[in-house]
Amino acid sequence: MKSVHLRFTVLLAALSLSCGGTFYGPDLVSNLSAEELMERIEFASQKIRTCRANAKIAIVSPEGSFRGSVRLRIKMPDSIWIKVEGILGVDVAVGSFGAGRSIFYMPRENVVYMGRIEALQEENILPLNLSSSDMILRLLGLFIPRFEGLDSTFSINKDGGRYLISYDPRERVWIRSRDLVVEKWERVNDFGDVVLSWEGRSFRRVKGIVLPRVVRITDYSLRRRVTLIYQTVRVNPSMSKRWFDIKIPDGVEVVEL
């Protein structure tokens, strides 16, 4: 049973780790300040109010491998419902996370955790804050770098059809020059070795927003890789009043935090 919890924790930890339409020429982009560039990149994410998505998932790590599927329901800015199923459709975990009360149900362990998301993190039940808007957007393939206050270290260089932007001694991001969509992000250590990366591939438009079909997150220090392959994404669908609910059967151990 611990292995099931470990795999889902690995998934969430890895996932902790977009604006189509207009062409931006090299002169314009090079003259943008850090804050102005971030606003252009972030513009598409502001169009998303709700979202439903289904994806295949593959995890490779020293702890073992996992293949299955993920279902997401999202209401911006801070609420997400997520369900993980195994390759045969067996429920692995389901959770609803928000700024208020959160629920995290592990069917195979027959336990459900309830409380504020900060409490779940403090108990190491969740490795990250899934009510964070940045975290939620990364699940969908919208990586929003934060450039504020970094103009002193901010630099833009052309790298083929992309811009390589260094905005922190340990962080860099690649952005498509034609629409300012983030394709890749890396964090390096003091020796310049990549320790964590996020990458989007096979981009397409969903209601005018450029999103990747494939999201890949690699933690080199832990030798762990997570790949999400999106099958369906619906932007701004209507959501029922009970979209956030989770059905908990009788007899399940309830842990209040």
N, C-alpha and C positions, 0 to 999 in steps of 0.2 A: 504493500500500500504506500510505503514511503516513496517508492520510485515514481508513482503516479504524481504525488505532490511535488517531488523534485523536478519532474519534467515540465509541469505547468509553471513552476517558479522559474525554471530556466527560460521558458517561453516569454513570460512577462518581463524578466530582466533584460532579455535581448531586445524586446520590442520598445524598451524605454529609450532605447535609443530613439509649378502649380498655379500657374497663372497664365493661361494661353491667350492668344489673340493678336498681340502687338509685337512687331519686330523692333528690336532695340539695336541700333548700330553701334560700332565700337567706340566712336567718339562720345556719344551720349552716355554710354555705360561708364566709360573711363572718367567722366566728369562728375558722376554722381558721388555724393558723400555716402558714408556707411549707412546713416540713418535713411537716406533717400532710397538707396538700393534695397534695404530691408523692407521698406514700405511697398516697393514694386513687387517683391517676391511674395509678400504676405497678402497682397490684394486678393488673390483667388480664394484663400482660406476664409476670407470674410464673407464669401458668397454661400458658404456651407452652413445651413441651419440644422438640418437633420441628415442622416445617412443610414442606409442598410447595405450590407456587403457580405459576400460569401467568398471564402478563399481556401485553397489547399495549403497545407503547411508541412514543412519538413524541417526537422531539427537534427543536427549531427553534433555530438559532443562526447567527451570522454565518459560521461555518465550513461551513454547509450544513445540510440537513435529513435526518432518518433516520426510517424507520418499520420496525418489525419486532416481534419477540416476545422475551420473557424467561422463562426457566424457573428456578425457585429450589428448592433443597433446603437446609433449615436445621436445625441442631442447636444449641440454646442451651447455653451462653451465647456461644460464640465461633467457631462453624464454619459456613461457608456454601459451597455449590456453586452457581455461576451460569452460565447459558448464554444468549448473545445470538444471535439468528438474524435475517437480513434478511427482507424482505417475501415472498420466494419460498422461504423455508426454508433459505437458504444460511447456513452457520455463519460468524459474525463473530468470536466469542471464547468461550472457556469457561475457567473457573477454579475452583479449590478453595482456599479461604483459611481458615486457622485459626491457633491460637496457636503451632503447630509449623511444619512445612514446608508451603509454599504452592506451587501450580502455576498458571501463567497461560499458556494456549495460544492463539496467534493463527494459525488455519489458513491464511488467505490470505497471511500473511507468512511462513508455514512456519517459525515459531520458537516455542519454549516457554521460559519463564523459570521457574526453580526456586530456592527458598530461603525464608528467613524473610520474613514479610510486611513487616517493617521494612526489609529490604534492597531489596525491590521499590519501596517508597516512596522510599528514599534515591536510587534510580536514576531516579526520576520515571516509573516504569513504571505504578505505581498512585498516584493522588492522595490516597488515604485508607486508613485502617485498617479493612478489611472484617472483621476478627476482633473488632471492638468490638461489644458487645451493643447499644448505642444505635444504631449505624449499621445493624445488621441489622434492628432493630425498625422503623426508619424506612422500610426497604424495604417492609415489610408495612403501613405506615400507622399505626404506633403511635409517636407523637412524645412522648417523655418529657422535659419541661423539668426543669432542675436548679435547684432553688430554695435549696439549702442555703446557710446563712450570708448570705442576702440579705434578712432580715426588715426591715432598715432602709430598703430601697428598695421593699419589696414592697407592692403595693396591688391591691385588687379592686374593679372597677366593673361594674355591670350594663349589658349592651349587647344589648337585645332579649332573646332567649332564651338568650343566652350571657354568660359572664363574661369581661371583658377584664382580664387580669392583667399588670401591669407589674412585672417582677422584676429588671430591670437597666436602666440608662439607655439601652441600645441594643437591648433585646429586649422583646417583648411576645407574649402568647399568648392566643388565644380558646378557651374551653372551654365545651362544652354544659352548661347548668345541670342538666339532668335526669339525666345519668349521668357527668359529669366526663370526657368524651372530648375530646381536643384536636382542634379543627377547623382551626385556623390558627395559624401562628407567623410572626413577622417580625423581621428585624434591620434597624436603621436606622443611618445615618451621623450625623456630628456636626451636620448641618443638618436632621435629622429625615426625610430621604428614605429610602424603603425600598430596600435594596440586595439583600436575599435573603428569600425567603418559601417556606414549606411549607404546603400546604393539602390537607385530605382532604374528599371529597364522597361523597354517596350511601352513607351508612352502613348496614350490616346486621350481623346477628349470625352469628357462626361459632362454634359450640359455646359459646355464652354470652358470647363476646367481641365487642365492637362494633368492626368494622373498616370502613374506607372501600373502596368499589369503585374510586374514582379517587384517585390521589395526584398532585399537581402541585407541582413545584419550579421556582421562577423566580429567576434571577440577573439582576437589573436592570442591574447595572454591566457585565456581559458580554453583555447582551441575549440571554440563553439561557433556554429553557424546556423542561422535561422532563415528560411526562405518562405515567403508568402507569395502565392500565385493567385491573383484575384480572378474570379470567374464572373461575378456580377457585382456591380456597384450602382446603387441608386442614390442620387443626390437630391435632397430636399423632398423625400416622399412624405405623405401624411403618416402620422404615428398615432396609434390608438392610445387611450388614456392609461392602459395597462401595459404599455410597451416595456416598462422597466421591471415588471413583476417576475418573480421566480417561484415556481411551484416546489414546495418542500414536502415530501411525503411524511407520513406519521412514522415515529420511531427513530428519527434522525437525531443524533446528538447535537444540541445547540450550545454554542460557545459565545457568550456575550462579552464583548470587549469595550 
